[in-house]
Amino acid sequence: MPPDLARLRVLETWAAHYLTRIRARIAAVERQQAQQQTPAPTAAPPARSAAGPGRSRTPDWGLAEAGIGVPTTEIHRGDCWARGKTLVAVSAERARAELADGAQPCEVCRPDQVLNRPP
């Protein structure tokens, strides 16, 4: 490992970027496997169907707490592929408040572009 802060920051940035690419690939493979395991439906289901047994409804907005792989608290759309597995469902008002308090918007789904629009 390099001894100086500047080169360590470069490595940190590269690692974060690469982790995003890895997570995207994992999500793509999971979607592909799910499509192979389930037959195609005859009619298109509604976008937000009722939760089935053992499944919860997809939230509209979510909060990913800072932790391993997530350097800061992030706000995501509920259907974002980059949200991770520990997304906490929040209301639009709470998501706006978290963004105002310094939470980072997800770089992939950009919830700030929707949440910061005037009603």
N, C-alpha and C positions, 0 to 999 in steps of 0.2 A: 504494500500500500504506500502511496506517496505520503511524504511527511507534511506537506503544506496544505493549507485550507483550500486554496483555489483549485488545486487538482482533485482534492477530495470532493469538492462541490460538483465538479465536472462528472466524476464517477457516480455521485448520487443522482444527478440529473439523468445520466445515461441509464442507470439501473431503474429509475422510476419510469422512464420511457419504455424500456424493454419489458417491465412488468405489465404495463398497459397492453403492449402487443401480445404478451403471453395470455393475459386474461381474455383478450378478444378472441384469440385462437381457441381457448378452452370453451368459451361461449359458443363459438361456431361449431365445434365438434359436438358439444352437448345438444345443440339444436338438431344437428344432422342425425345423431343417434336417436333422439326423440322422434324424429320424422320416420325413421326406419322401423321403430318399434310399434308405432301406432298407425292404423290404416287411415287413409285420407277420409275426412268426413264427407257425407253426401251433401250437406247444406253447410254454408259458412256459419260458424257460431258467432254470437255477438261479441264485440270487442271486450267487454267487461262482463263475462258470464258469472252467474252465481257460483259461489265456491262449492266444490264437490267434497266428498268425504276426504278428510285429511288435507284439504287444500284451503288456504285462505285467499281472500280476494286480493288482487294486486292493488296496492295503494296508488293514489294519484301522485303523491310526493313522498320522499323518504329522506332520512338523515343517516349518513354513514359516519359513525363516530371515529375519531382519530385512533389509530392503533397500528398493528403490524400491517405494512403495505399501504396504509392510509395516513400520510403525515399530518393532515389537518382534517377537521370536521368538514364533510362535503354534503351538499344538497343534491338530490337526484330526482328525476322523474321516476315514477314507480316502475315503468317498463324499461328502464335503462339497462343495457347489458353490462355496463361497467360498475353497477351498484354494489357488487359483492353479495355475500350471503347474509350479512347482518344488518340489513336496512331496517330502520325503525320508521314505521308509517307516521307521517305528520300531516296536519292540515295545511292548506295553502297559506293561511295566516301565520302559522308557526314557521313554515319554510321561509316566508318573507322576513319574519323577525330574525331568524337565524342568519340569513344573508346580511341583514342590516347589522347584526352583532359580529360579523367577521367570518362566518362560515363561507367556505369556498364553493362556488357553483361547479358542478361536474363539467369537465372539459369536453365530454362526449355529448351529453343530452342537453346541455346549456339551459337549465331551468330558469336562470335569471332572466333570460330573454322573454319568457312567458310570464313569470311572476312579477316582473317590474313594469309590465304594461299597465297603463291606467285602465280601470274597468269600463 
